[in-house]
C-alpha cells in the first residue's frame, strides 16, 4: 500500500483491512468531516498507517479551513504527516509548507521527529521541535515521542541495574520509605488480600486512603478546590489519579495502585535506586507509569503535574482520563523540565526513568475479578 492509492478502488475495498473503520464508513459515509476523522483515527490506532494518511488527507481537503471547525485543519494535516512517517512513506514538501503556514509548532514537531527518525540526533530534533508539546493535550502521542527523544539525551540507559543495595541499607534513600494506596470504599476480596499482603511485608510506612479520608485530607492540606475536583471525578481511577500527586508531593514516598503488588521488599530494593529524588517506570512504548512511582516531597516535577491536573480539570473536563489526570500529566511535567534544563533555564531534575522490564521485576499483577463487574475507566 502506498500513499498514492488507486482512486478507482472504492473506499470499501480500501477499508476492508479494518472492519471497525469499515463499519463507521457503512453507517456514516465519507463525505462529512467527523466520520472521515473517525475513520482515519481508527485506522491509525490499528496500525494501518498508509490508509490512515489517505483518509486524513480527504478530511483535510473536506475541511472549510475555518478556525471554528473542529478538528482544526492543521491537526488533520499534522496527523497525516505522522501517519506517513509511521508508514515509512515520504512527506510532501508542499504539505509541510501548508502545515508551517497553519501552525508552526506542529510543523516543528513533524520535522523534528522526521529528522530524529532519520539520524537519531536528539539534540538537533529538540532544537527544531522546541516546546511543541504545548500545542497538544497532556499525554497525547506527541508527549511520548518527545519524551523518548529526551531520554536519548538525559536517560540513555533505562535498564540500569542496582548493585549491592540491600534491605538493611534501606535507610540510606533519598525518597522516604512511605507507601500510599487508595480504594474508595468496600474493597473486593482480591484488593483486601493485597492490602493484607502489603501490611504483612512489615517494612513500609503504609497508608491506605479511602474516599472519606482522602476527601478530608485534600481539604485540610490543599483546600476547597482540591476537594471539589476530587469529588467531581468521573471514575474512582480519576479520583485516585488526582489524589496520588497531592499525597506524594506532600509527604514524599511511593505510590502503588491497589490492583498491583510489590513482589517483595528484596525485589523493591534491588530495582529502585536510592540516590534520585524521583524514580519513574515506563511501559514498553515509553508511557510513564503513574500506578507505581516514587518522589521526594515538594517535588518540582509533581508540582508541574499538579498544574496540569488543575488546568485539565477546569478546561478539559471530558478529556480521556489517561490524558487528563493519568500518565499524561507526568509525561508533560518531565518534558517541560527536560526542555528547561536544555535551555539552561532550570537545573536538571534528579530523576531516573526505568524501563518496562524493570517494572515487571518489582511489580506483580494479580487476578482482579472486580473489573468484570465494574465500569472500566477507559469507557468513561
NUKEFI-695052 format. One record per residue (C-alpha): x, y, z. Coordinates in nm, 2 decimals, always signed. Layout:
N
+--------+--------+--------+
!      X !      Y !      Z !
+--------+--------+--------+
!      X !      Y !      Z !
...
+--------+--------+--------+
//
This chain:
380
+--------+--------+--------+
!      X !      Y !      Z !
+--------+--------+--------+
!  +0.00 !  +0.00 !  +0.00 !
!  +0.13 !  +0.34 !  -0.09 !
!  +0.00 !  +0.69 !  -0.02 !
!  -0.09 !  +0.73 !  -0.39 !
!  -0.38 !  +0.49 !  -0.37 !
!  -0.57 !  +0.40 !  -0.68 !
!  -0.88 !  +0.62 !  -0.66 !
!  -1.07 !  +0.38 !  -0.89 !
!  -1.07 !  +0.15 !  -0.59 !
!  -1.37 !  +0.20 !  -0.37 !
!  -1.35 !  +0.31 !  -0.01 !
!  -1.50 !  -0.02 !  +0.10 !
!  -1.21 !  -0.21 !  -0.06 !
!  -0.95 !  +0.02 !  +0.10 !
!  -1.12 !  -0.01 !  +0.44 !
!  -1.16 !  -0.39 !  +0.41 !
!  -0.83 !  -0.42 !  +0.61 !
!  -1.00 !  -0.28 !  +0.92 !
!  -1.36 !  -0.39 !  +1.00 !
!  -1.40 !  -0.12 !  +1.26 !
!  -1.32 !  +0.16 !  +1.02 !
!  -1.53 !  -0.01 !  +0.75 !
!  -1.83 !  -0.02 !  +0.99 !
!  -1.81 !  +0.36 !  +1.05 !
!  -1.79 !  +0.42 !  +0.68 !
!  -2.10 !  +0.20 !  +0.62 !
!  -2.30 !  +0.38 !  +0.88 !
!  -2.19 !  +0.74 !  +0.82 !
!  -2.02 !  +0.75 !  +0.47 !
!  -1.71 !  +0.95 !  +0.39 !
!  -1.84 !  +1.29 !  +0.29 !
!  -1.85 !  +1.47 !  +0.62 !
!  -1.55 !  +1.58 !  +0.83 !
!  -1.63 !  +1.40 !  +1.15 !
!  -1.68 !  +1.05 !  +1.01 !
!  -1.36 !  +1.09 !  +0.80 !
!  -1.17 !  +1.19 !  +1.11 !
!  -1.31 !  +0.89 !  +1.30 !
!  -1.22 !  +0.65 !  +1.02 !
!  -0.86 !  +0.79 !  +0.99 !
!  -0.81 !  +0.77 !  +1.37 !
!  -0.94 !  +0.41 !  +1.38 !
!  -0.70 !  +0.31 !  +1.10 !
!  -0.41 !  +0.47 !  +1.28 !
!  -0.49 !  +0.31 !  +1.61 !
!  -0.50 !  -0.03 !  +1.43 !
!  -0.16 !  +0.05 !  +1.27 !
!  -0.29 !  +0.09 !  +0.91 !
!  -0.09 !  +0.40 !  +0.87 !
!  -0.09 !  +0.45 !  +0.49 !
!  -0.47 !  +0.41 !  +0.48 !
!  -0.49 !  +0.65 !  +0.78 !
!  -0.28 !  +0.90 !  +0.59 !
!  -0.51 !  +0.87 !  +0.29 !
!  -0.82 !  +0.95 !  +0.50 !
!  -0.66 !  +1.23 !  +0.69 !
!  -0.59 !  +1.39 !  +0.36 !
!  -0.95 !  +1.35 !  +0.25 !
!  -1.06 !  +1.50 !  +0.58 !
!  -0.82 !  +1.79 !  +0.54 !
!  -0.94 !  +1.86 !  +0.19 !
!  -1.30 !  +1.85 !  +0.32 !
!  -1.23 !  +2.09 !  +0.59 !
!  -1.36 !  +2.45 !  +0.54 !
!  -1.03 !  +2.58 !  +0.69 !
!  -1.24 !  +2.79 !  +0.93 !
!  -1.07 !  +2.83 !  +1.28 !
!  -1.41 !  +2.74 !  +1.43 !
!  -1.45 !  +2.40 !  +1.26 !
!  -1.32 !  +2.11 !  +1.47 !
!  -1.10 !  +1.92 !  +1.44 !
!  -0.88 !  +2.21 !  +1.32 !
!  -0.73 !  +2.19 !  +0.97 !
!  -0.37 !  +2.19 !  +1.10 !
!  -0.44 !  +1.90 !  +1.33 !
!  -0.56 !  +1.69 !  +1.03 !
!  -0.26 !  +1.78 !  +0.82 !
!  -0.02 !  +1.71 !  +1.11 !
!  -0.19 !  +1.37 !  +1.17 !
!  -0.14 !  +1.29 !  +0.81 !
!  +0.23 !  +1.36 !  +0.83 !
!  +0.26 !  +1.15 !  +1.14 !
!  +0.08 !  +0.86 !  +0.97 !
!  +0.31 !  +0.89 !  +0.66 !
!  +0.62 !  +0.88 !  +0.89 !
!  +0.49 !  +0.57 !  +1.06 !
!  +0.42 !  +0.41 !  +0.73 !
!  +0.78 !  +0.50 !  +0.62 !
!  +0.64 !  +0.70 !  +0.33 !
!  +0.79 !  +1.03 !  +0.21 !
!  +0.64 !  +1.36 !  +0.32 !
!  +0.54 !  +1.61 !  +0.05 !
!  +0.72 !  +1.94 !  +0.08 !
!  +0.41 !  +2.13 !  -0.03 !
!  +0.21 !  +1.98 !  +0.25 !
!  +0.48 !  +2.06 !  +0.50 !
!  +0.47 !  +2.42 !  +0.38 !
!  +0.10 !  +2.42 !  +0.42 !
!  +0.14 !  +2.29 !  +0.78 !
!  +0.40 !  +2.56 !  +0.85 !
!  +0.17 !  +2.83 !  +0.74 !
!  -0.11 !  +2.69 !  +0.95 !
!  +0.07 !  +2.61 !  +1.27 !
!  +0.45 !  +2.65 !  +1.32 !
!  +0.47 !  +2.43 !  +1.64 !
!  +0.30 !  +2.14 !  +1.47 !
!  +0.53 !  +2.18 !  +1.17 !
!  +0.83 !  +2.18 !  +1.41 !
!  +0.70 !  +1.86 !  +1.57 !
!  +0.67 !  +1.68 !  +1.24 !
!  +1.01 !  +1.80 !  +1.10 !
!  +1.19 !  +1.74 !  +1.43 !
!  +1.06 !  +1.39 !  +1.47 !
!  +1.13 !  +1.31 !  +1.10 !
!  +1.49 !  +1.41 !  +1.14 !
!  +1.53 !  +1.21 !  +1.46 !
!  +1.39 !  +0.90 !  +1.29 !
!  +1.64 !  +0.95 !  +1.01 !
!  +1.96 !  +1.03 !  +1.20 !
!  +1.89 !  +0.97 !  +1.57 !
!  +2.03 !  +1.32 !  +1.65 !
!  +1.83 !  +1.40 !  +1.97 !
!  +1.98 !  +1.75 !  +2.02 !
!  +1.90 !  +1.86 !  +1.67 !
!  +1.55 !  +1.72 !  +1.69 !
!  +1.48 !  +1.91 !  +2.02 !
!  +1.63 !  +2.22 !  +1.87 !
!  +1.37 !  +2.20 !  +1.59 !
!  +1.08 !  +2.08 !  +1.80 !
!  +1.13 !  +2.33 !  +2.09 !
!  +0.83 !  +2.31 !  +2.32 !
!  +0.58 !  +2.19 !  +2.05 !
!  +0.42 !  +1.96 !  +2.31 !
!  +0.23 !  +2.26 !  +2.45 !
!  +0.01 !  +2.25 !  +2.14 !
!  -0.13 !  +1.91 !  +2.24 !
!  -0.34 !  +1.78 !  +2.53 !
!  -0.12 !  +1.63 !  +2.80 !
!  -0.05 !  +1.26 !  +2.73 !
!  -0.11 !  +1.27 !  +2.36 !
!  +0.14 !  +1.08 !  +2.14 !
!  +0.35 !  +1.40 !  +2.09 !
!  +0.43 !  +1.39 !  +2.46 !
!  +0.55 !  +1.03 !  +2.44 !
!  +0.75 !  +1.09 !  +2.12 !
!  +0.91 !  +1.40 !  +2.28 !
!  +1.00 !  +1.22 !  +2.60 !
!  +1.15 !  +0.93 !  +2.40 !
!  +1.38 !  +1.18 !  +2.23 !
!  +1.47 !  +1.35 !  +2.56 !
!  +1.56 !  +1.02 !  +2.71 !
!  +1.82 !  +0.98 !  +2.44 !
!  +1.99 !  +1.28 !  +2.60 !
!  +1.91 !  +1.25 !  +2.97 !
!  +1.83 !  +0.89 !  +3.04 !
!  +2.01 !  +0.67 !  +2.78 !
!  +2.02 !  +0.36 !  +2.99 !
!  +1.67 !  +0.28 !  +3.11 !
!  +1.76 !  -0.07 !  +3.21 !
!  +2.02 !  +0.03 !  +3.47 !
!  +2.09 !  -0.23 !  +3.73 !
!  +2.12 !  -0.16 !  +4.10 !
!  +2.41 !  -0.34 !  +4.27 !
!  +2.47 !  -0.41 !  +4.63 !
!  +2.16 !  -0.24 !  +4.76 !
!  +2.00 !  -0.44 !  +5.03 !
!  +1.71 !  -0.41 !  +5.27 !
!  +1.94 !  -0.35 !  +5.56 !
!  +2.07 !  -0.04 !  +5.39 !
!  +1.72 !  +0.10 !  +5.31 !
!  +1.75 !  +0.39 !  +5.55 !
!  +2.00 !  +0.54 !  +5.30 !
!  +1.75 !  +0.65 !  +5.05 !
!  +1.65 !  +1.00 !  +4.92 !
!  +1.29 !  +0.90 !  +4.88 !
!  +1.11 !  +0.85 !  +5.21 !
!  +1.01 !  +0.49 !  +5.30 !
!  +0.63 !  +0.57 !  +5.28 !
!  +0.39 !  +0.37 !  +5.07 !
!  +0.05 !  +0.51 !  +4.98 !
!  -0.26 !  +0.34 !  +4.82 !
!  -0.62 !  +0.43 !  +4.76 !
!  -0.95 !  +0.25 !  +4.74 !
!  -1.27 !  +0.45 !  +4.76 !
!  -1.49 !  +0.21 !  +4.96 !
!  -1.58 !  -0.16 !  +5.01 !
!  -1.27 !  -0.32 !  +4.86 !
!  -1.34 !  -0.66 !  +4.69 !
!  -1.16 !  -0.97 !  +4.82 !
!  -0.86 !  -0.95 !  +4.59 !
!  -0.79 !  -0.59 !  +4.69 !
!  -0.83 !  -0.66 !  +5.06 !
!  -0.59 !  -0.95 !  +5.02 !
!  -0.34 !  -0.72 !  +4.86 !
!  -0.37 !  -0.47 !  +5.15 !
!  -0.31 !  -0.76 !  +5.39 !
!  -0.01 !  -0.87 !  +5.19 !
!  +0.14 !  -0.52 !  +5.19 !
!  +0.08 !  -0.49 !  +5.56 !
!  +0.25 !  -0.82 !  +5.63 !
!  +0.56 !  -0.71 !  +5.44 !
!  +0.61 !  -0.50 !  +5.76 !
!  +0.86 !  -0.27 !  +5.60 !
!  +0.70 !  +0.04 !  +5.46 !
!  +0.52 !  +0.32 !  +5.64 !
!  +0.19 !  +0.21 !  +5.48 !
!  -0.11 !  +0.43 !  +5.44 !
!  -0.43 !  +0.33 !  +5.26 !
!  -0.68 !  +0.61 !  +5.19 !
!  -1.05 !  +0.56 !  +5.14 !
!  -1.28 !  +0.82 !  +4.98 !
!  -1.40 !  +0.98 !  +5.30 !
!  -1.05 !  +1.02 !  +5.44 !
!  -0.90 !  +1.13 !  +5.11 !
!  -1.17 !  +1.40 !  +5.08 !
!  -1.10 !  +1.54 !  +5.42 !
!  -0.72 !  +1.52 !  +5.37 !
!  -0.73 !  +1.71 !  +5.05 !
!  -0.95 !  +1.98 !  +5.21 !
!  -0.72 !  +2.02 !  +5.51 !
!  -0.40 !  +2.03 !  +5.30 !
!  -0.49 !  +2.17 !  +4.96 !
!  -0.83 !  +2.35 !  +5.02 !
!  -1.18 !  +2.35 !  +4.88 !
!  -1.08 !  +2.35 !  +4.52 !
!  -0.89 !  +2.02 !  +4.55 !
!  -1.18 !  +1.87 !  +4.74 !
!  -1.43 !  +1.98 !  +4.48 !
!  -1.22 !  +1.84 !  +4.19 !
!  -1.16 !  +1.51 !  +4.37 !
!  -1.54 !  +1.46 !  +4.45 !
!  -1.63 !  +1.55 !  +4.09 !
!  -1.41 !  +1.28 !  +3.94 !
!  -1.59 !  +1.07 !  +3.68 !
!  -1.44 !  +0.74 !  +3.79 !
!  -1.26 !  +0.62 !  +4.10 !
!  -0.94 !  +0.59 !  +3.89 !
!  -0.96 !  +0.96 !  +3.81 !
!  -1.00 !  +1.04 !  +4.17 !
!  -0.70 !  +0.82 !  +4.26 !
!  -0.50 !  +1.00 !  +3.99 !
!  -0.58 !  +1.33 !  +4.15 !
!  -0.50 !  +1.22 !  +4.50 !
!  -0.17 !  +1.04 !  +4.43 !
!  +0.01 !  +1.35 !  +4.30 !
!  -0.10 !  +1.56 !  +4.60 !
!  -0.02 !  +1.29 !  +4.86 !
!  +0.33 !  +1.21 !  +4.73 !
!  +0.41 !  +1.58 !  +4.68 !
!  +0.31 !  +1.65 !  +5.04 !
!  +0.48 !  +1.36 !  +5.22 !
!  +0.73 !  +1.21 !  +4.97 !
!  +0.74 !  +0.84 !  +4.92 !
!  +0.59 !  +0.58 !  +4.69 !
!  +0.25 !  +0.54 !  +4.53 !
!  +0.11 !  +0.20 !  +4.44 !
!  -0.22 !  +0.13 !  +4.28 !
!  -0.44 !  -0.11 !  +4.48 !
!  -0.46 !  -0.36 !  +4.20 !
!  -0.09 !  -0.43 !  +4.16 !
!  +0.16 !  -0.57 !  +4.42 !
!  +0.52 !  -0.52 !  +4.51 !
!  +0.67 !  -0.86 !  +4.48 !
!  +0.89 !  -0.84 !  +4.78 !
!  +1.09 !  -0.59 !  +4.98 !
!  +1.41 !  -0.75 !  +4.85 !
!  +1.29 !  -0.70 !  +4.49 !
!  +1.20 !  -0.35 !  +4.56 !
!  +1.54 !  -0.26 !  +4.69 !
!  +1.72 !  -0.45 !  +4.42 !
!  +1.55 !  -0.25 !  +4.15 !
!  +1.48 !  +0.10 !  +4.28 !
!  +1.78 !  +0.33 !  +4.31 !
!  +1.85 !  +0.52 !  +4.63 !
!  +2.01 !  +0.83 !  +4.51 !
!  +1.74 !  +1.00 !  +4.30 !
!  +1.47 !  +1.24 !  +4.40 !
!  +1.23 !  +1.08 !  +4.15 !
!  +1.20 !  +0.72 !  +4.03 !
!  +0.96 !  +0.66 !  +3.74 !
!  +0.89 !  +0.35 !  +3.53 !
!  +0.80 !  +0.33 !  +3.16 !
!  +0.58 !  +0.10 !  +2.96 !
!  +0.72 !  -0.08 !  +2.66 !
!  +0.63 !  +0.22 !  +2.44 !
!  +0.76 !  +0.48 !  +2.69 !
!  +0.44 !  +0.59 !  +2.86 !
!  +0.51 !  +0.69 !  +3.22 !
!  +0.36 !  +0.46 !  +3.48 !
!  +0.16 !  +0.65 !  +3.74 !
!  +0.05 !  +0.33 !  +3.91 !
!  +0.39 !  +0.29 !  +4.08 !
!  +0.64 !  +0.57 !  +4.12 !
!  +0.85 !  +0.74 !  +4.39 !
!  +0.93 !  +1.10 !  +4.47 !
!  +1.05 !  +1.34 !  +4.74 !
!  +0.81 !  +1.59 !  +4.89 !
!  +0.78 !  +1.93 !  +4.73 !
!  +0.89 !  +1.79 !  +4.40 !
!  +0.92 !  +2.03 !  +4.11 !
!  +0.81 !  +1.76 !  +3.88 !
!  +0.50 !  +1.67 !  +4.08 !
!  +0.42 !  +2.04 !  +4.12 !
!  +0.42 !  +2.06 !  +3.74 !
!  +0.19 !  +1.76 !  +3.73 !
!  -0.05 !  +1.95 !  +3.96 !
!  -0.06 !  +2.24 !  +3.73 !
!  -0.18 !  +2.01 !  +3.45 !
!  -0.42 !  +1.84 !  +3.68 !
!  -0.60 !  +2.16 !  +3.77 !
!  -0.58 !  +2.30 !  +3.42 !
!  -0.73 !  +1.99 !  +3.27 !
!  -0.99 !  +1.97 !  +3.54 !
!  -1.11 !  +2.32 !  +3.47 !
!  -1.07 !  +2.35 !  +3.10 !
!  -1.09 !  +1.99 !  +2.97 !
!  -1.33 !  +1.81 !  +3.20 !
!  -1.43 !  +1.55 !  +2.94 !
!  -1.07 !  +1.46 !  +2.84 !
!  -0.97 !  +1.09 !  +2.83 !
!  -0.86 !  +1.00 !  +3.18 !
!  -0.52 !  +0.88 !  +3.09 !
!  -0.45 !  +1.22 !  +2.93 !
!  -0.64 !  +1.44 !  +3.18 !
!  -0.51 !  +1.30 !  +3.51 !
!  -0.31 !  +0.99 !  +3.44 !
!  +0.02 !  +0.92 !  +3.28 !
!  -0.02 !  +1.22 !  +3.05 !
!  +0.04 !  +1.48 !  +3.32 !
!  +0.37 !  +1.30 !  +3.42 !
!  +0.50 !  +1.30 !  +3.06 !
!  +0.42 !  +1.67 !  +3.02 !
!  +0.59 !  +1.75 !  +3.35 !
!  +0.91 !  +1.56 !  +3.26 !
!  +0.91 !  +1.72 !  +2.91 !
!  +0.89 !  +2.07 !  +3.05 !
!  +1.17 !  +2.01 !  +3.30 !
!  +1.39 !  +1.84 !  +3.05 !
!  +1.34 !  +2.12 !  +2.80 !
!  +1.41 !  +2.40 !  +3.05 !
!  +1.72 !  +2.22 !  +3.16 !
!  +1.84 !  +2.20 !  +2.79 !
!  +1.78 !  +2.57 !  +2.76 !
!  +1.98 !  +2.64 !  +3.07 !
!  +1.67 !  +2.79 !  +3.24 !
!  +1.65 !  +2.53 !  +3.52 !
!  +1.86 !  +2.27 !  +3.69 !
!  +1.81 !  +1.92 !  +3.55 !
!  +1.58 !  +1.73 !  +3.80 !
!  +1.72 !  +1.44 !  +3.99 !
!  +1.53 !  +1.16 !  +3.84 !
!  +1.56 !  +0.83 !  +3.66 !
!  +1.32 !  +0.65 !  +3.42 !
!  +1.34 !  +0.27 !  +3.43 !
!  +1.21 !  +0.05 !  +3.16 !
!  +0.91 !  -0.19 !  +3.14 !
!  +1.13 !  -0.49 !  +3.22 !
!  +1.24 !  -0.33 !  +3.55 !
!  +0.88 !  -0.26 !  +3.63 !
!  +0.80 !  -0.63 !  +3.58 !
!  +1.08 !  -0.73 !  +3.80 !
!  +0.95 !  -0.54 !  +4.10 !
!  +0.57 !  -0.53 !  +4.04 !
!  +0.33 !  -0.83 !  +4.02 !
!  -0.01 !  -0.82 !  +3.87 !
!  -0.28 !  -1.04 !  +4.01 !
!  -0.63 !  -1.15 !  +3.91 !
!  -0.89 !  -0.88 !  +3.96 !
!  -1.24 !  -1.02 !  +3.91 !
!  -1.39 !  -0.69 !  +4.02 !
!  -1.30 !  -0.54 !  +3.68 !
!  -1.55 !  -0.77 !  +3.52 !
!  -1.84 !  -0.63 !  +3.72 !
!  -1.75 !  -0.25 !  +3.72 !
!  -1.72 !  +0.01 !  +3.45 !
!  -1.36 !  +0.05 !  +3.32 !
!  -1.20 !  +0.39 !  +3.34 !
!  -1.13 !  +0.36 !  +2.97 !
!  -1.50 !  +0.36 !  +2.90 !
!  -1.55 !  +0.70 !  +3.07 !
+--------+--------+--------+
//
